[in-house]
């Protein structure tokens, strides 16, 4: 792991197009600003881990687990739309 020291308003570059800037420091918390292209996802690690867990769980779903989902049944007594008077 690379460890760098930065002060407020100083920036770290990742590659040619990702900037990480120290925005604020308050006590033991550091606020970071991240400027990255839209196609690059940026998440806090706990959110990233939750997304991965959900994706893995979704990948394990079998077709029989989805039976009945997405099927639309028409109502028993469908009402005909009333014609508008002209």
N, C-alpha and C positions, 0 to 999 in steps of 0.2 A: 504494500500500500504506500502510495506517495503521500507524504504529509507536508503541507505548505502552510506558512504563516501569512496572513493578510490582515490589513487594517481596514477600517470603514472606508468605503468608496473605492477599494482596490479590487481588481478583477483577475480571474484565472481564466485562461482560454483552454478549451478542450477541442482539439482539432482546429479547423479553420472557422467553424461557424457556431460554436457553443461558448457563451460567456457566462461565468458565474461571478457575481459581484456581491461583496459584503455590503449589505444595505444598512444594517444597524447591529449594534452589540448592546445588550442590556443584561447585566449580571452574567448568568451562565447561559444565556440564549443568544444565538446569532441568527439574524434574518438574512437570507440569501435571495438575490434576484437572479433568475436564470433566463437567459435569452437564447432560444434554440429554434431551429426551423420547425414549422408545423408538423412535418412528417416524423419528428422525433418526439416520442412520448416522454414526459417528465412527471414523475410521481414521487411522493414520499415513499420510503421503503415499505412501511406497513400497508399502504394502499396498493402498491405494486404486488406485494405478497398475497393480499386478499384477491386481487384480480387473477393472479396465477392459480390460486386454489379454486376459484369459481370456474375458470376455464378448464382446469383438469377435471373437475366434477362434471361439467357439461359434456366433456369429451367421453365420459364413461356412460352416458345415458344410452340405453338400448331402445330400438324402435318400439318394442312392446311397452316400455315405460311411458310412451307418449300416446298410447291408444286413447281415442276419444278427444284428444286435444286438436283444435283447429277444425273440427267438423261442425258445420252449421246446419241445423235442422230448421226447416220452415215452421212458422207457427201453425197451430192446428186450425184456426179460423182466420186466415189472412183477410184483412180488410182491403177492399178494392179502393184505390184512390178515387176521391170524388172528382167529377169533372167540374171544371170551372165554368161559370156562366159568363157569356160574352155580352 
